[in-house]
């Protein structure tokens, strides 16, 4: 049994009440058609039919009570019937679109899980956390990308941003991640990994397309390698909560534009000891504006919320970012936080037990 929508029924009741109190005859009766029209925005065809039936019955009853001439009452009933039929059709089409959208969302979620694979909380010597928000809430996926893999050459990761939006950006992100995951295992040199991605994009992207990215690796203890290709500088966070941007010593063009610029990326080596953290992000974070058009101060937010649990840090940052923009991001945003776990001190080895000399007895 369909439940009558509250607002359309209330509109019908108000129209009838005004007509009864004002004794206006046929003047107010055509407004009863507003009931089924409003019901089409929230209810299915059966709900619209119920409101239309209610409006028709009440208009007929009020018309007979006020002795409205037959032709005028018939015109009112015909208007209510026509609006009910049109609203029922609109409601059916809206329901169909909602079902299609639900199916698209389901496919997008599956694509997101296949493209942006979940990152484990611990990888090698690191604690890791990721937060990703697509600006197109209906799609739930965009042009920002990230990946972290453990390889024979150490832990390697990438965070990037594809120029543009929509399905072309998603396709480019899938291409970059696929090449990165393969090259990260095959290539012992991090610059060779970047070169593989560059060559693949040069073959597949248009002349105006590119990808900004930071590729990082941890080939040996306490040493981090970073290659920045036109991307926002990562933030290095010390155990004392000091936050410093890792500006590239030799700026390189975004991936896909090397042939136009002639510049090649350079490897940047950073000390990365126990307790250090590295935050990689996309410009959807730093370019998020509030109602006063002020950018989100990421470095200050990190200093406020950083702790020894990367997941908790990113949750606090993400919540503050949404509060800053008023609840809805206007661009895709990705955050990846890497923390070097503190190696527990090795306790000193216990001295070997001493054995007491056996007593010497005189032979008899």
FENMO-V342720 format. One record per backbone hydrogen bond with DSSP energy under -1.0 kcal/mol. CO is the residue of the C=O (numbers start at 0). NH is the residue of the N-H. E is the energy in kcal/mol with one decimal. If there is no record, write none. Layout:
<<CO:NH:E> <CO:NH:E>>
//
This chain:
<<4:8:-1.5> <5:9:-2.5> <6:10:-2.3> <7:11:-2.3> <8:12:-2.6> <9:13:-2.4> <10:14:-2.4> <11:15:-2.3> <12:16:-2.6> <13:17:-2.7> <14:18:-2.2> <15:19:-2.3> <16:20:-2.8> <17:21:-2.8> <18:22:-1.0> <23:26:-1.5> <27:30:-1.3> <28:31:-2.0> <29:32:-1.6> <30:33:-1.8> <31:34:-1.5> <32:36:-1.4> <33:37:-2.3> <34:38:-2.1> <35:39:-1.3> <37:40:-1.5> <38:42:-2.9> <43:47:-2.1> <44:48:-2.5> <45:49:-2.2> <46:50:-2.1> <47:51:-2.7> <48:52:-2.7> <49:53:-2.4> <50:54:-2.7> <51:55:-2.4> <52:56:-2.6> <53:57:-2.4> <54:58:-2.4> <55:59:-2.3> <56:60:-2.5> <57:61:-2.8> <58:62:-2.3> <59:63:-2.4> <60:64:-2.2> <61:65:-2.4> <62:67:-3.1> <68:72:-2.4> <69:73:-2.6> <70:74:-1.9> <71:75:-2.0> <72:76:-2.6> <73:77:-2.4> <74:78:-2.1> <75:79:-2.5> <76:80:-2.5> <77:81:-2.6> <78:82:-2.6> <79:83:-2.3> <80:84:-2.3> <81:85:-2.6> <82:86:-2.7> <83:87:-2.6> <84:88:-2.1> <85:89:-2.4> <86:90:-2.5> <87:91:-2.1> <88:92:-2.3> <89:93:-2.4> <90:94:-2.4> <91:95:-1.9> <92:96:-2.4> <93:97:-2.3> <94:98:-2.0> <95:99:-2.3> <96:100:-2.6> <97:101:-2.3> <98:102:-2.0> <99:103:-2.4> <100:104:-2.6> <101:105:-2.1> <102:106:-2.3> <103:107:-2.7> <104:108:-2.4> <105:109:-2.0> <106:110:-2.7> <107:111:-2.6> <108:112:-2.3> <109:113:-1.9> <110:114:-2.7> <111:115:-2.8> <114:116:-1.1> <120:127:-2.9> <122:125:-2.2> <124:340:-2.7> <125:122:-2.0> <126:338:-2.5> <128:336:-2.6> <130:334:-2.6> <132:332:-2.8> <134:136:-1.3> <135:139:-2.6> <142:161:-1.8> <144:159:-2.5> <146:157:-2.4> <148:155:-2.9> <150:153:-1.9> <153:150:-1.5> <154:217:-2.0> <155:148:-2.9> <156:215:-2.5> <157:146:-1.9> <158:213:-2.5> <159:144:-2.3> <160:211:-2.2> <165:169:-1.9> <166:170:-2.6> <167:171:-2.1> <168:172:-2.4> <169:173:-2.4> <170:174:-1.9> <171:175:-2.5> <172:176:-2.5> <173:177:-2.3> <174:178:-2.3> <175:179:-2.6> <176:180:-2.5> <177:181:-1.6> <178:182:-3.0> <179:183:-2.8> <181:185:-1.7> <182:186:-3.0> <188:192:-1.2> <189:193:-1.9> <190:194:-2.2> <191:195:-2.0> <192:196:-1.8> <193:197:-2.4> <194:198:-2.4> <195:199:-2.0> <196:200:-2.5> <197:201:-2.3> <198:202:-1.3> <199:203:-1.2> <200:204:-2.9> <205:208:-1.2> <209:162:-2.3> <210:254:-2.6> <211:160:-2.7> <212:228:-3.1> <213:158:-1.8> <214:226:-2.9> <215:156:-2.5> <216:224:-3.1> <219:222:-1.5> <221:271:-1.2> <223:269:-3.1> <224:216:-2.4> <225:267:-2.3> <226:214:-2.7> <228:212:-1.4> <233:245:-3.2> <234:278:-2.7> <235:243:-2.3> <236:276:-2.6> <237:240:-2.3> <241:237:-2.2> <243:235:-3.2> <244:246:-1.3> <253:256:-1.8> <254:210:-2.2> <256:260:-1.8> <257:261:-3.1> <267:225:-2.8> <269:223:-3.1> <272:275:-2.0> <275:339:-2.7> <276:236:-3.2> <277:337:-2.6> <278:234:-2.3> <279:335:-2.9> <281:284:-2.0> <282:286:-2.2> <284:287:-1.0> <287:295:-1.5> <289:292:-2.0> <293:289:-1.7> <295:297:-1.5> <296:300:-2.2> <297:301:-2.7> <298:302:-2.2> <299:303:-1.6> <300:304:-2.0> <301:305:-2.4> <308:312:-2.1> <309:313:-2.5> <310:314:-2.0> <311:315:-2.0> <312:316:-2.3> <313:317:-2.9> <314:318:-2.3> <315:319:-2.2> <316:320:-2.4> <317:321:-2.3> <318:322:-2.1> <319:323:-2.2> <320:324:-1.8> <321:326:-3.3> <332:132:-2.8> <333:281:-1.4> <334:130:-2.4> <335:279:-2.9> <336:128:-1.6> <337:277:-2.7> <338:126:-2.7> <339:274:-2.7>>
//
